[in-house]
Amino acid sequence: MLKQQEDDYKPPAIVMSTAVTPVNESAPLQFYWDADNVNDKYYFYMYFYEVEKLSANETREFNFTLNGEFLYGPDSTLPPILNAIEVYKVKDLSHSETQQDEVDAMTNIKKAYGVSRNWQGDPCAPVNYMWKGLNCSSDGNNIPRITSLDLSSSGLIGKIASSISKLTMLQYLDLSNNSLSGSLPDFLTQLPSLKVLKVGKNKLTGLVPNELLERSKLRSLSL
């Protein structure tokens, strides 16, 4: 049985329970990586964990070299061992980060509803990794802002999260087909850019805030 270490990243136990060693005990354990571009930068993470019960007179300590350059390693009575290796390519993320208040708001919404989508990292950047259900645009300072949030048919339970009020550039909000309860909160009136609000097929009760009704009559908001 593996003992989990208290660190931020714990490799899967099933990975650390297996390892590779050279067929010939005197042979080196070699790993080759051909980069697509010699100018690219990579990070290598290698995992070492003993999977055999060693005798008192046995040790597993080995030399470590990179591109033929000796790094470290003393003598050993056993061949080298390697449990796993990860290779990460460094990407140049030149995009600006999403406005911090909106990042905090989305994090709170994720926690409030237990959203299990691919919501990791920055909500809006890079564009190819934008959180599912979001659309973003840049403000005058080229800072990404959230303009659309679609959480329809997402199994949401409880009241409409107050953190939504922090998404002040929101134009489209779809919370339909969930199990949300309570009334439509007044803080939705604090979203001046909101043009479409969908909350049908929920368990909401009470009256629609007057300001939302007025905006609907003026056709500046679709309810």
URTA-V37320 format. One record per residue. N is the residue number from 1. OMEGA is omega as a letter, one per 30 degrees, with the letter a starting at -180 (999 if undefined). D_CENTER is the distance of its C-alpha to the mean C-alpha in Angstrom with 1 decimal. Layout:
N;OMEGA;D_CENTER  N;OMEGA;D_CENTER
//
This chain:
1;a;29.4  2;l;26.6  3;a;26.2  4;l;22.6  5;l;22.3  6;l;20.8  7;a;18.1  8;a;14.4  9;a;13.9  10;l;16.1  11;a;16.9  12;a;17.9  13;a;21.5  14;l;22.7  15;a;21.8  16;l;23.6  17;l;26.5  18;a;27.6  19;l;28.7  20;l;30.8  21;l;34.0  22;l;36.7  23;l;39.4  24;a;41.9  25;a;41.6  26;a;42.9  27;l;40.6  28;l;37.5  29;a;34.0  30;l;32.8  31;a;29.5  32;l;29.5  33;l;26.8  34;a;28.0  35;l;25.9  36;a;26.1  37;a;26.9  38;a;28.5  39;l;27.1  40;l;23.5  41;a;21.9  42;l;20.2  43;l;19.0  44;l;20.4  45;a;19.5  46;a;22.4  47;a;22.9  48;l;26.4  49;a;27.6  50;a;31.1  51;l;31.6  52;l;35.4  53;a;37.8  54;l;39.7  55;a;43.4  56;a;44.6  57;a;45.8  58;l;42.7  59;l;39.9  60;l;37.0  61;a;36.5  62;l;36.1  63;a;36.1  64;l;33.1  65;l;33.5  66;a;31.3  67;l;33.0  68;a;36.2  69;a;35.9  70;l;36.5  71;l;33.9  72;l;35.0  73;l;36.3  74;a;39.6  75;a;41.8  76;l;40.9  77;a;42.8  78;l;40.0  79;l;38.0  80;a;34.5  81;l;31.6  82;a;28.0  83;a;25.4  84;l;22.4  85;l;21.2  86;l;17.9  87;l;18.2  88;l;15.7  89;a;17.0  90;l;16.6  91;l;15.9  92;a;17.6  93;a;15.3  94;a;18.3  95;l;16.7  96;l;17.1  97;l;14.3  98;l;14.2  99;a;17.0  100;l;16.1  101;a;17.7  102;l;15.7  103;l;12.3  104;l;14.0  105;a;15.3  106;l;12.2  107;l;10.7  108;l;14.2  109;l;14.3  110;a;11.3  111;a;13.2  112;a;16.5  113;a;16.1  114;a;13.7  115;a;11.7  116;l;10.3  117;a;9.1  118;a;6.3  119;l;5.0  120;l;1.7  121;a;4.4  122;a;7.8  123;a;8.9  124;a;11.7  125;f;11.5  126;a;12.1  127;a;13.8  128;a;13.1  129;l;9.4  130;a;10.2  131;l;8.7  132;l;11.2  133;a;14.2  134;l;14.2  135;a;16.7  136;l;17.1  137;a;20.1  138;l;21.3  139;a;23.8  140;l;26.9  141;l;25.1  142;l;22.7  143;a;19.8  144;l;17.4  145;a;18.1  146;a;17.0  147;a;20.0  148;l;19.1  149;a;17.2  150;l;18.0  151;l;17.4  152;l;20.5  153;a;21.1  154;l;18.0  155;a;20.1  156;l;19.9  157;l;22.4  158;a;24.0  159;l;24.8  160;a;23.3  161;a;20.8  162;a;22.4  163;l;19.3  164;a;19.8  165;l;22.8  166;l;20.8  167;a;19.7  168;l;23.1  169;a;22.8  170;l;21.9  171;a;24.4  172;l;23.2  173;a;22.1  174;l;22.2  175;a;22.1  176;l;24.7  177;l;25.3  178;l;23.7  179;l;25.5  180;a;25.3  181;a;28.4  182;a;30.4  183;l;31.5  184;a;30.0  185;l;29.3  186;a;31.2  187;l;28.1  188;l;27.4  189;a;30.5  190;l;28.8  191;a;26.8  192;a;29.4  193;a;27.8  194;a;27.0  195;a;29.0  196;l;27.7  197;a;27.0  198;a;26.7  199;a;27.0  200;l;29.4  201;l;29.5  202;l;28.3  203;a;30.5  204;l;30.9  205;l;34.4  206;a;36.4  207;l;37.1  208;l;35.1  209;a;35.3  210;a;38.2  211;l;36.5  212;l;34.2  213;l;37.3  214;l;39.1  215;l;36.3  216;l;36.5  217;a;40.2  218;l;39.9  219;l;37.5  220;l;34.9  221;l;32.6  222;l;32.3  223;999;32.1
//
